[in-house]
Amino acid sequence: MNWNDLYNEHGQALLLYARQWCGSMADAEEAVQNAFVKVWKAYEKDPSKITAPSRYLYRSVKNAAIDLSRMSVRRYKRETEAAGFQDQYEEWFHNENDSTQNEELSVALKQLPEEQREVIILKIWGKLTFKDIAEELGESQNTVASRYRYGLKHLSKMVSKGATA
């Protein structure tokens, strides 16, 4: 297995996928790195168990991101107990020509229900099929396709509202 090719093909999508659970880009990057290490170790131990490395990576990234997010929240609460929460905007998208659109899409994506956001990220950036997403999430293909369709519809409404405001 060529790990560089796997990273080049899925790295950015995995990073975006991790961002929905992580509070910072650094945590998302750490989650992706941890997932690659985990998959690599599992593959080295028994290659026959890793039949679909990209799907295994998404599952590992999700678990690592959730773990890191929980740790970050606990650390943040400890360190800023007396201070109020300050939400810092970090870009999820990078379009040098339109930073307003970047922010608009990031905000809209964060406002989607987690189930819809997860399916959209896996489908668009992860390039997984509805069948693969359904297997990964333990849902039917129809449920996954509906979440995708409703999520895109909501994104479209939120972004078009922002454009007219």
HELIX and SHEET records of a PDB file:
HELIX    1   1 TRP A    3  ARG A   19  1                                  17    
HELIX    2   2 MET A   25  LYS A   45  1                                  21    
HELIX    3   3 PRO A   47  LYS A   49  5                                   3    
HELIX    4   4 PRO A   53  GLU A   79  1                                  27    
HELIX    5   5 SER A   99  GLN A  111  1                                  13    
HELIX    6   6 GLU A  114  ILE A  120  1                                   7    
HELIX    7   7 ILE A  121  TRP A  125  3                                   5    
HELIX    8   8 PHE A  130  LEU A  137  1                                   8    
HELIX    9   9 GLN A  141  THR A  164  1                                  24    
END                                                                             
